[in-house]
Amino acid sequence: MSETITDRRARLMGPNVPTFYRTPVHIVRGEGVWLWDAAGKRYLDCYNNVPHVGHCHPAVVGAIAKQAAVLNTHTRYHHDLVLDYIEQLTARLGHGISQCIMTCTGSEANDIALRMAQAVTGKIGVIATDNTYHGNTTATSALSSRRPPIGGYPAHVRLVPAPDSLRNPDPDGSIFAEHIKAAIKDLNACGIGFSGMMLCPAFANEGIPTVKPRFFAKAEAEIRAAGGLILCDEVQPGFGRMGSHFWGHEWLGLTPDVVTCGKPMANGHPVAAVLARPDVMAAFRNAFGYFNTFGGNPVSAAACIATLKVIDDEGLQDNAAQTSAYVMERLRALRHPLLAEVRGVGMFFGAEFVLDSNNTPATAFVENLVEAMVAKGFILNRIGRAGNTLKIRPPLPFGREHADRLIDALKNALQEVPV
């Protein structure tokens, strides 16, 4: 009997390697917003934010190939491309943020951001929400509630209740700010001290709760009063995904000290970055020795520059704004006995399903709904504390015609999946 690819993965990669879906999809090709599996079936990609400007965009592929044929080394040698890119990227930021460390992953970037807060404040206490994800290094995984660290959460970490617009409405962020204030007080009382808070300004992993601009204003005031830094994880909302704004923190109306970015910035090439004010960067550079062999290499820089150019040349941020409004219009028109709330901002969309008036999560239903949609040829997934929120997060070229395909199929699936 021949070995299945599932068995081969387990033999070569070990147990519990994550895959999407009960029957994993074997993807072999991508183009734009479309994917094809090994059997030739086509899927509409309504989920992947890594191929930000579309799968295998020829401009990005060409930039990678061209530079790879000339030179690829690291930042211990001088090279113009990485400097060109940092200038282009920081030109899109305010708040005095003008310097950058290039890395390979968002996890690395967020790990550095945490150390930047330590270097500036001389303290180590950090706050995040209790339903988030900021990476898989030892430091960043300690902020994630998905798999608590062996031995428990470190003493310097405080996780505050994430915004939940369905169960605990908090229109002006007062409740959220009070939780942060209490966490800061506790860190100081324990003698640990407070260095800063890390957050995704779209609260993407929290289930995309409905919050409005300035929601974070009161929390920001508490952080500033305590001398902490705001570490803004833009790995998901950055690079035009918000539609109305290039960055999530611009939309939310907060002032970051450090901005991290990753997945979308080179359209799939493994690149990430930490951006900071010169005073923050100097504090980090003087407190920690840091070098990344692959971070800022010429090929990665070429991919990043090409991706920025495509975003601008093809009007993808404006497309995100227009498509977002249309998708929300169609989602709000959906009717189902378990559908409790639809929400979205930019090219993030969520639909939460519950079983009763107590908002008991309809986790199994949403799991079955996702499987039904994949069978129909649509790649999407679920999110939220209980996995009961349908999550839609397509590449930026996703347009109205794609939205119609998606919502029409979703309407049918909602009728077909047993309650």
C-alpha positions in Angstrom: 0.0 0.0 0.0 1.4 3.4 -1.0 2.1 6.0 1.6 -0.4 8.9 1.7 0.9 12.5 1.9 -0.7 12.7 5.3 1.3 9.7 6.5 4.4 11.1 4.8 4.0 14.4 6.6 3.7 12.7 10.0 6.7 10.5 9.3 8.9 13.5 8.2 7.5 16.4 10.2 6.2 14.7 13.4 2.8 14.8 15.1 0.3 17.6 15.4 1.6 19.7 12.5 -1.2 22.1 11.8 -3.3 21.8 8.6 -6.5 23.5 7.6 -9.7 21.4 7.2 -10.6 17.8 8.0 -9.5 16.8 4.5 -6.4 18.9 3.9 -6.2 20.8 0.7 -3.2 19.9 -1.5 -2.5 23.2 -3.2 -0.1 23.1 -6.2 -0.6 26.5 -8.0 -1.8 30.0 -7.4 -2.6 33.0 -9.5 -4.2 36.3 -8.3 -7.1 35.3 -6.0 -7.2 31.7 -7.2 -5.7 28.5 -6.1 -5.6 25.0 -7.7 -5.2 21.7 -5.9 -3.4 18.6 -7.1 -6.5 17.3 -8.8 -7.0 20.5 -10.8 -9.9 21.9 -8.7 -10.0 25.7 -8.5 -10.6 27.5 -5.2 -11.3 31.2 -4.6 -8.9 32.4 -1.9 -10.9 34.3 0.7 -8.4 33.9 3.5 -4.7 34.2 2.7 -3.1 37.6 3.5 0.4 36.5 2.7 0.0 36.8 -1.1 -1.1 40.4 -0.4 -1.1 41.6 -4.0 -2.3 38.2 -5.4 -0.6 34.8 -5.7 2.6 34.8 -7.8 2.2 38.4 -8.9 4.6 38.7 -12.0 6.1 42.0 -10.8 7.2 40.5 -7.5 8.3 37.2 -9.0 10.3 39.1 -11.6 12.0 41.3 -9.0 13.0 38.3 -6.9 14.4 36.4 -9.9 16.3 39.4 -11.3 18.0 40.2 -8.0 18.6 36.6 -7.2 20.6 36.4 -10.4 22.8 39.3 -9.4 23.6 39.1 -5.6 22.1 38.0 -2.3 24.1 38.6 0.9 23.4 40.3 4.2 23.5 43.7 5.9 27.1 43.3 7.2 27.9 44.5 3.7 26.6 47.8 2.3 23.8 47.5 -0.3 21.5 50.2 -1.6 18.2 48.2 -1.9 17.5 47.6 1.7 18.1 51.3 2.4 15.9 52.3 -0.5 13.2 50.1 0.9 13.4 51.5 4.4 13.2 55.0 3.1 10.1 54.1 1.1 8.4 52.3 4.0 9.2 54.9 6.7 7.9 57.6 4.4 4.4 56.0 4.9 4.7 56.3 8.7 4.4 59.3 11.1 5.1 59.7 14.8 8.8 60.2 14.2 9.2 56.5 13.2 12.1 56.6 10.7 14.4 53.6 11.4 14.1 49.9 10.8 15.5 46.4 11.5 14.7 43.9 8.8 13.9 40.3 9.9 12.5 37.2 8.3 9.3 36.6 10.3 6.7 38.6 12.3 7.7 36.5 15.3 11.2 37.8 15.2 10.0 41.3 14.7 7.7 41.2 17.7 10.4 39.6 19.8 12.6 42.6 19.0 9.8 45.0 19.8 9.4 43.5 23.2 13.1 44.0 23.9 12.9 47.6 22.6 10.3 48.3 25.3 12.6 46.7 27.9 15.5 48.8 26.7 13.7 52.1 26.9 12.0 51.5 30.2 14.4 49.2 32.1 11.3 47.1 33.0 10.1 43.8 31.6 6.3 43.7 32.3 4.2 43.4 29.2 0.5 43.4 28.5 -1.5 41.8 25.6 -5.1 40.7 25.2 -6.1 37.2 26.4 -7.2 36.1 22.9 -4.3 37.1 20.7 -1.3 35.8 18.8 2.0 37.6 18.2 4.4 34.9 17.2 6.1 31.6 18.2 9.3 32.6 19.8 9.6 32.0 23.6 8.9 35.6 24.3 6.0 36.1 21.9 4.3 32.8 22.5 4.0 33.8 26.2 1.5 36.4 25.0 -0.7 33.8 23.3 -3.6 32.0 25.0 -3.8 29.2 22.4 -1.3 27.0 24.1 -0.2 28.2 27.6 3.6 27.9 28.1 4.9 24.8 29.9 5.1 25.8 33.6 2.5 28.6 33.2 2.6 32.1 32.0 5.8 34.1 33.0 5.4 36.4 35.9 6.1 39.5 33.7 3.1 38.8 31.4 -0.4 40.1 31.9 -3.3 39.2 29.6 -6.3 41.5 29.7 -9.8 40.6 28.5 -10.0 41.1 24.7 -12.7 43.3 23.3 -15.9 41.4 22.6 -18.6 43.5 20.9 -21.2 40.8 21.1 -20.9 39.8 24.8 -19.4 42.8 26.5 -20.0 46.0 24.5 -17.5 48.7 25.3 -18.2 51.5 22.8 -15.6 54.0 24.0 -13.0 51.6 25.3 -13.5 52.5 29.0 -13.7 48.9 30.2 -10.7 47.9 28.2 -8.7 50.8 29.6 -9.6 49.9 33.2 -8.3 46.3 32.6 -5.0 47.8 31.3 -4.8 50.2 34.2 -5.3 47.3 36.7 -2.6 45.2 34.9 -0.1 48.0 35.1 -0.8 48.5 38.8 -0.3 44.8 39.4 3.0 44.7 37.5 4.3 47.6 39.5 3.0 46.2 42.8 4.9 43.0 42.1 8.1 44.8 41.6 8.3 43.8 37.9 7.4 47.1 36.4 5.7 47.9 33.1 7.5 48.2 29.7 4.6 48.3 27.3 1.6 46.8 25.6 1.6 44.8 22.3 -1.6 44.8 20.2 -3.0 44.3 16.7 -5.0 47.5 16.0 -7.6 45.5 14.1 -7.9 42.9 16.9 -7.7 40.3 14.1 -7.0 37.2 16.2 -9.5 38.3 18.8 -12.2 37.7 16.2 -12.4 41.2 14.6 -14.7 42.7 17.3 -16.5 45.8 16.3 -14.6 48.8 17.6 -14.5 52.3 16.4 -11.6 54.7 15.8 -10.4 56.2 19.1 -11.5 53.0 21.0 -7.9 52.7 22.3 -7.6 56.4 23.4 -8.3 55.8 27.1 -6.0 52.8 27.1 -3.3 54.8 25.4 -3.6 57.5 28.1 -3.1 54.8 30.8 0.0 53.4 29.1 1.5 56.8 28.6 0.9 57.8 32.2 2.7 54.7 33.3 5.7 55.4 31.0 5.1 52.3 28.8 5.5 51.9 25.1 2.8 51.0 22.5 4.0 48.1 20.3 1.8 48.0 17.3 1.6 44.6 15.5 0.7 45.5 11.9 1.5 42.0 10.5 -2.2 41.6 9.5 -3.7 45.1 9.1 -0.8 46.9 7.5 -0.1 47.7 3.9 -3.5 48.9 2.9 -5.7 46.1 4.2 -7.7 48.6 6.2 -8.8 50.2 3.0 -9.4 53.7 4.4 -5.8 53.8 5.8 -2.5 52.2 5.0 -1.9 51.1 8.6 -4.2 49.8 11.3 -2.9 52.2 13.9 -3.9 55.1 11.6 -7.4 53.8 11.4 -7.7 53.2 15.2 -6.1 56.6 15.9 -3.3 55.5 18.2 0.3 56.7 18.4 2.8 53.7 18.3 6.3 53.8 19.5 7.2 50.6 17.6 5.5 49.2 14.5 6.1 45.6 13.4 5.1 44.1 10.0 5.6 40.9 8.2 3.4 38.6 6.1 2.1 40.9 3.3 5.2 43.1 2.9 6.9 40.9 0.2 3.9 38.9 -1.1 5.0 35.6 0.3 8.8 36.0 0.4 9.8 35.6 4.0 10.3 39.2 5.2 9.4 41.2 8.3 10.4 44.4 9.9 10.5 46.4 13.1 10.1 50.2 12.7 10.8 52.6 15.5 11.8 56.2 16.4 15.5 56.8 16.6 15.5 57.1 20.4 13.8 53.7 20.7 16.2 52.2 18.2 19.2 53.6 19.9 18.1 52.3 23.3 17.7 48.8 21.8 21.0 48.9 19.9 22.9 49.9 23.0 21.2 47.3 25.2 21.2 44.3 22.9 23.5 42.9 20.2 21.4 42.0 17.2 22.1 40.8 13.7 19.9 38.7 11.4 21.7 36.8 8.6 18.8 36.9 6.2 17.0 40.0 7.4 17.4 42.8 4.8 19.1 40.7 2.1 18.9 42.2 -1.4 16.5 39.7 -2.8 14.0 40.3 0.1 14.4 44.0 -0.4 13.7 43.7 -4.1 10.5 41.8 -3.3 9.4 44.4 -0.8 10.0 47.3 -3.1 8.0 45.5 -5.9 5.1 44.8 -3.6 4.8 48.4 -2.5 4.8 49.5 -6.1 2.1 47.0 -7.0 -0.1 48.3 -4.1 0.2 51.8 -5.5 0.1 51.1 -9.2 -2.9 48.8 -9.1 -4.8 50.9 -6.5 -5.2 48.0 -4.2 -5.8 50.0 -1.0 -8.7 51.8 -2.8 -9.9 48.4 -4.0 -9.9 47.2 -0.4 -12.0 50.1 0.7 -14.6 49.6 -2.0 -14.7 45.8 -1.7 -15.0 46.1 2.0 -18.1 48.2 1.9 -19.7 45.8 -0.6 -18.9 42.6 1.3 -20.3 44.2 4.5 -23.4 45.1 2.7 -23.9 41.6 1.5 -23.0 40.0 4.8 -25.5 42.2 6.7 -28.2 40.9 4.4 -27.6 37.3 5.4 -30.2 35.6 7.6 -29.7 32.5 9.7 -31.1 31.4 13.1 -27.6 31.1 14.6 -26.0 34.2 13.1 -25.5 36.7 15.9 -23.2 39.4 14.5 -21.4 40.3 11.3 -18.5 42.6 11.5 -15.6 43.8 9.5 -13.1 46.5 8.9 -11.2 46.9 5.6 -10.5 43.4 4.2 -11.2 41.6 7.4 -14.7 40.1 7.9 -16.3 38.0 10.6 -19.6 36.3 11.1 -20.2 35.0 14.6 -22.7 32.2 15.2 -24.2 31.3 18.6 -26.6 28.6 19.8 -28.9 30.6 22.1 -29.6 33.9 23.9 -26.7 33.3 26.2 -24.4 33.5 23.2 -23.1 30.0 23.6 -20.6 29.5 20.8 -21.8 27.5 17.8 -18.4 26.0 17.3 -19.3 22.7 15.6 -21.7 24.5 13.2 -19.0 26.9 12.1 -16.5 24.1 11.7 -19.0 22.3 9.5 -19.8 25.5 7.6 -16.1 26.0 6.8 -15.8 22.5 5.5 -18.9 23.0 3.3 -17.4 26.1 1.8 -14.1 24.4 1.1 -16.0 21.6 -0.7 -17.6 24.3 -2.8 -14.2 25.7 -3.7 -13.8 28.6 -1.2 -10.8 28.9 1.1 -11.7 30.5 4.4 -11.5 29.6 8.1 -12.7 30.4 11.6 -11.5 32.6 14.4 -12.3 33.7 17.9 -11.9 32.3 21.4 -14.2 29.3 20.6 -13.7 29.2 16.9 -17.3 30.1 16.2 -16.6 33.1 14.0 -16.3 32.7 10.3 -13.2 34.5 9.2 -12.8 36.0 5.7 -9.5 37.8 4.9 -8.7 37.7 1.2 -5.8 39.0 -0.9 -6.2 42.7 -1.8 -7.1 42.1 -5.5 -10.4 40.5 -4.3 -13.2 42.4 -5.9 -17.0 42.7 -6.1 -17.3 39.8 -8.6 -15.3 37.6 -6.2 -17.4 38.8 -3.3 -20.6 37.9 -5.1 -19.3 34.4 -5.7 -18.4 34.0 -2.1 -21.6 35.4 -0.5 -23.8 33.5 -3.0 -22.1 30.2 -2.0 -22.3 31.1 1.7 -26.0 31.7 1.4 -26.4 28.2 0.0 -24.1 26.6 2.5 -26.0 28.2 5.4 -29.2 26.5 4.1 -27.4 23.2 3.7 -25.4 22.8 6.9 -27.4 21.2 9.7 -28.1 23.4 12.7 
